[in-house]
Amino acid sequence: MATKEERRAKVIEVLNKARSMELQAIHQYMNQHYNLDDMDYGELAAKMKLIAIDEMRHAEAFAERVKELGGEPTDQLSKPVVKGQEIGVIYGYDAGEEDDTLDIYNQFLLTCRDNGDSISVKIFEQIIDDEQAHFNYFDNVKEHIASMGDAYLSRIAGTPASTGLAPQGFVITGQGE
C-alpha cells in the first residue's frame, strides 16, 4: 500500500496537470476572444472572454489545492496556443478540447478518489460541470455555423463585445495607492 506522501504526490501531479491545461485554455480562449473581437463578432468575443475567466477560476482552484497539499503550482501551459484560427474552425476546435478535458478530468477525479482525497474529487466534480457547459456552448455554436453559415454569422456581426463585468483589480479597487 502506498504511503500518505506517495498518495498525496499522485494527487498533486494530476492537479498540476489539470492546472497546466487550464492555463493553456485561458491563453487559447483569450487569443480567440481578441480575434473574434477584431472580426467584429462581439457577442461571440464576449462569451469567449467569460469562458476564459471560468478557466482562470479553475486554474486558481487547482493551484490553491496544490498549495494546501504542500506542493508548488505549475505555471506551464500544457501545450502551445493555436493562433490565427478562422471562425469556422474555432468552435469545433474548442469543442474537441473541452471533450478531451472532460475525459481527462474524469480520470484525474478517479486518481484523487483512489488516493483518498475527497476534497480534490469535489473540486474536479465542480469543474467538470463547468467544462461540460463550455463543451455544450462550443458544440452548439459549431453546429449553428455549420448549418446556417453566413446567415448565422451576419446576425452576430457588429454586436458589442462588452461582458458587462464590473471592473476588478488591485489598482481599480484603490489598493495600489
Order of alpha helices (4+ residues) and beta strands (2+ residues): alpha-alpha-alpha-alpha-alpha
